[in-house]
Every structure is written in structure tokens, then in C-alpha cells.
């Protein structure tokens, strides 16, 4: 009896790990899947499920990096305009 319960629990856990959840990207509207293992890792770390598909996340992070580099360049340009005159 105990072996059956253990096997059943293992089977249920395996199904949860394999099960995919389909999510619609808030940016492009495409559907993408998140596995049970990834959901569990995210929840263990205190994160919510992703709202953007992997491609939109890459684009967003690339844009953020480019934007911060642009701000840095602008600051240097203003610094040089201000202090290189003397």
C-alpha cells in the first residue's frame, strides 16, 4: 500500500514537472510555454511568471542596455562641452 502511494506521488510530481503552461506575451501577443520546472524555479526565487516571450525579453534588455549607454555618452559629451572650453 505504501509503495503504491509513493509511486502515485512520484507520478503526480513528474506530471507537474513536465506540464507546460501557455502564456500570451503582453508585448507581441504571441503564445509561449513555460514548463513546470521553470515555474517552480521562478517561484522558489520569488519571481512571477514571465509576461513577455523570450524574444521580447531579449529585445527589451538590449534596448535598456543601449539606452543606458546612450545616457552615459550624453553625460560625457556635456561634460566635455562644459569643461574642455577652458
NORFEN-V232257 format. One record per residue. SS is DSSP state (~ for helix, > for strand, _ for the rest). OMEGA is omega in whole degrees, -180 to 180 (999 if undefined). D_LAST is the distance of its C-alpha to the last C-alpha in Angstrom with 1 decimal. Layout:
ss = [SS SS]
omega = [OMEGA OMEGA]
d_last = [D_LAST D_LAST]
//
This chain:
ss = [_ ~ ~ ~ ~ ~ ~ ~ ~ ~ ~ ~ ~ ~ ~ ~ ~ ~ _ > > > > > _ _ _ _ _ _ > > > > > ~ ~ ~ ~ ~ ~ ~ ~ ~ _ _ _ _ _ _ _ _ _ ~ ~ ~ ~ ~ ~ ~ ~ ~ ~ ~ ~ ~ ~ ~ ~ ~ ~ ~ ~ ~ ~ ~ ~ ~ ~ ~ ~ ~ ~ _ _ _]
omega = [-179 179 179 180 179 179 179 178 177 180 179 178 179 178 179 -180 -176 -174 179 175 180 -179 177 -179 -179 -177 -175 179 178 176 174 -174 176 -178 179 179 179 178 -179 178 180 -179 177 -179 177 180 172 175 180 178 179 177 -178 -179 179 176 178 179 -179 -179 178 179 180 179 179 -179 -180 176 179 178 179 179 179 178 179 -179 179 178 -179 178 -175 -170 -180 -179 -174 999]
d_last = [88.2 85.1 84.3 84.4 82.1 79.6 79.8 79.4 76.3 74.8 75.6 74.0 70.8 70.7 71.0 68.1 65.9 66.7 66.7 63.9 62.4 61.2 58.1 56.6 52.8 51.2 48.6 50.7 54.2 55.5 57.8 57.0 59.1 58.4 60.9 62.6 61.0 57.5 58.4 59.6 56.5 54.3 56.4 56.6 52.8 52.7 51.4 52.9 54.2 51.6 51.3 49.6 51.1 49.5 47.9 46.2 45.0 43.4 41.8 40.5 39.1 37.4 35.9 34.6 33.0 31.4 30.2 28.6 26.9 25.6 24.2 22.5 20.9 19.8 18.2 16.2 15.3 14.1 12.2 10.3 9.9 8.6 6.3 5.5 3.8 0.0]
//
